[in-house]
Amino acid sequence: MSHHHLPRILAALLAISLLAAGCSDLNSPTGPADTASPAGLRSIVLPENATLDAAILRLYSADPADTTVYVHRVIAPWDENTVTWSNFGGAYAPEVLATFGTPLPPGYVEVDITDLVLAWADSTYENHGLLLRQDDFTDRNTFWSREHDTDHPQLVIRYTTPVGPDSLVVEPLADTFIWEITPDANYGTEARLYTGWRQDTDLEKQALLRFDILDVPDDEQEGCTRTIGYWKNHAGFGPQADVVSPLLPVWLGEPGGEKSLAVIDPATAVAVLQMKTYGRPNNGVTKLYAQLLGAKLNLTAGACDCDIADALVEADAFLADHDWNDWAGLDADDRAMVLGLKDLFDGYNNGDIGPGHCD
């Protein structure tokens, strides 16, 4: 494959949606009828003078079947906490972009989606992700989701700089599956993604997935916002410079609150942003921690609190008295409030509201 020369910003809005068909023995609450608005357009930014070699979608095949899985481009937004078979509505382009061959082996399997990533980058298509499906009445495949303890879905960005080849591994921010037999159910907290059918009467199963962001700083820009993916990858634990330490400490919750979390060093910041230490990605407070920390890092770095000033006060008051261990015991109203705050800060960090995302 030929190398693709890129500008500093690869505007690949990685809301990768995988419609991978689902499990038959899971019971989950029904989500709202309307699909939520998208969390915002994301971007990958490679180092200066880099060339893109490949963008590889990798899934862990946990229970493979002797069936072909087709990859399509999704053409509508979705939200992990509310998407269902009914409100997603089969929103994908008919063209097959790639196929996971048959039979699938156990372990990681991968397909090349470089052309699609480049099409997202040059705005040929608006990115709403990918769909995975199978032919009618074919045995289902099982893949691990980001809620599984290990072996999460990945988007691997392979590139070359003047000093040699390198790569970025992008882990998902959200995923779920949808199921035709339970058209109003949401499965955003499950540890599995599926494609196909378990038996003819089960009807089709599909899933969605959205990936994290990576980018690099632009020294000439001030007052703009950056994603949690940026802050996670610029905390001094990789090739990028540590830009997080000078912005700490940050409190998640009112300073000194009974359950407030003090982020005093970059290791704690990364743990919060990875959403694997203070709860798991299916925990609403864990997700609020990550987006609130991203917002506060943006504020300390010089962004205004436009559109989030009141939400910051509300979030800190709540987190002074509640932490991630309390999520399971929250009532429906408090859960909705936490997820609403998380979505607001996510939109701020991605530039949908507030001063705008850094180019």
LINHUWO-V856998 format. One record per residue. N is the residue number from 1. PSI is psi in whole degrees, 0 to 359 (999 if undefined). BURIAL is # if it has 24 or more other C-alpha atoms within 12 Angstrom, else .. Layout:
n={N,N}
psi={PSI,PSI}
burial={BURIAL,BURIAL}
//
This chain:
n={1,2,3,4,5,6,7,8,9,10,11,12,13,14,15,16,17,18,19,20,21,22,23,24,25,26,27,28,29,30,31,32,33,34,35,36,37,38,39,40,41,42,43,44,45,46,47,48,49,50,51,52,53,54,55,56,57,58,59,60,61,62,63,64,65,66,67,68,69,70,71,72,73,74,75,76,77,78,79,80,81,82,83,84,85,86,87,88,89,90,91,92,93,94,95,96,97,98,99,100,101,102,103,104,105,106,107,108,109,110,111,112,113,114,115,116,117,118,119,120,121,122,123,124,125,126,127,128,129,130,131,132,133,134,135,136,137,138,139,140,141,142,143,144,145,146,147,148,149,150,151,152,153,154,155,156,157,158,159,160,161,162,163,164,165,166,167,168,169,170,171,172,173,174,175,176,177,178,179,180,181,182,183,184,185,186,187,188,189,190,191,192,193,194,195,196,197,198,199,200,201,202,203,204,205,206,207,208,209,210,211,212,213,214,215,216,217,218,219,220,221,222,223,224,225,226,227,228,229,230,231,232,233,234,235,236,237,238,239,240,241,242,243,244,245,246,247,248,249,250,251,252,253,254,255,256,257,258,259,260,261,262,263,264,265,266,267,268,269,270,271,272,273,274,275,276,277,278,279,280,281,282,283,284,285,286,287,288,289,290,291,292,293,294,295,296,297,298,299,300,301,302,303,304,305,306,307,308,309,310,311,312,313,314,315,316,317,318,319,320,321,322,323,324,325,326,327,328,329,330,331,332,333,334,335,336,337,338,339,340,341,342,343,344,345,346,347,348,349,350,351,352,353,354,355,356,357,358,359}
psi={138,155,147,113,134,151,178,323,122,98,62,100,90,72,70,118,123,110,90,127,158,176,153,353,24,141,121,156,154,136,172,160,332,135,133,159,153,151,344,159,132,165,145,134,123,162,155,143,19,152,137,126,319,153,115,123,125,132,147,115,106,331,76,154,164,60,156,137,125,143,129,164,129,142,12,152,163,164,134,324,350,345,139,170,318,311,346,317,27,38,79,153,145,338,135,121,326,166,139,117,171,142,147,132,162,152,191,135,155,155,153,123,30,315,321,318,319,323,323,320,321,13,21,319,145,133,116,6,200,153,137,133,170,167,158,135,36,149,141,152,148,131,150,143,181,342,348,155,330,173,54,159,152,150,116,119,112,130,168,134,174,339,356,182,153,176,158,136,117,118,156,148,332,147,162,172,160,155,126,329,339,72,343,10,144,135,36,348,5,156,4,153,150,156,144,204,142,323,163,323,351,342,181,151,137,170,162,150,139,132,161,174,154,140,176,159,152,108,342,351,140,152,6,176,158,157,167,332,320,309,323,325,6,44,12,10,16,197,340,153,154,108,1,316,317,345,358,158,159,135,133,95,166,137,128,2,152,320,14,148,121,120,101,350,162,332,318,321,314,319,319,315,332,341,41,349,309,68,187,169,346,7,120,323,322,316,324,317,309,312,325,318,316,316,318,327,319,318,314,331,355,357,151,166,27,129,355,5,311,322,325,316,316,316,316,323,319,315,346,333,354,140,187,335,342,353,314,333,0,147,174,322,316,321,316,322,314,313,326,318,318,314,322,313,326,314,322,312,330,1,7,329,174,206,348,152,147,134,999}
burial={.,.,.,.,.,#,.,.,#,#,#,#,#,#,#,#,#,#,#,#,#,#,#,#,.,.,.,#,.,.,#,.,.,.,#,.,.,#,#,#,#,#,#,#,#,#,#,.,.,#,#,#,#,#,#,#,#,#,#,#,#,#,#,#,#,.,#,#,#,#,#,#,#,#,#,#,#,#,#,#,#,#,#,#,#,#,#,#,#,#,#,#,.,.,.,.,#,#,#,#,.,.,.,#,.,.,.,#,#,#,#,#,#,#,#,#,#,#,.,#,#,.,.,.,#,#,#,#,#,#,#,#,#,#,.,.,.,#,#,#,#,#,#,#,#,#,#,#,.,.,#,#,#,#,#,#,#,#,#,#,.,.,.,.,.,.,#,#,#,#,#,#,#,#,#,#,#,#,#,#,#,#,#,#,#,#,#,#,#,#,#,#,#,#,#,#,#,#,.,.,.,#,#,#,#,#,#,#,#,#,#,#,#,#,#,#,#,.,.,.,.,.,#,#,#,#,#,#,#,#,#,#,#,#,#,.,.,.,.,.,.,#,#,#,#,.,#,#,.,#,#,#,#,.,.,.,.,.,.,#,#,#,#,.,.,#,#,#,#,#,#,#,#,#,#,#,.,#,#,#,#,#,#,#,#,#,#,#,#,#,#,#,#,#,#,#,#,#,#,#,#,.,#,#,#,#,.,#,.,.,#,#,.,#,#,#,#,#,#,#,#,#,#,#,.,.,#,.,.,.,.,.,.,.,#,.,.,#,#,#,#,#,#,#,#,#,#,#,#,#,#,#,#,#,#,#,#,#,#}
//
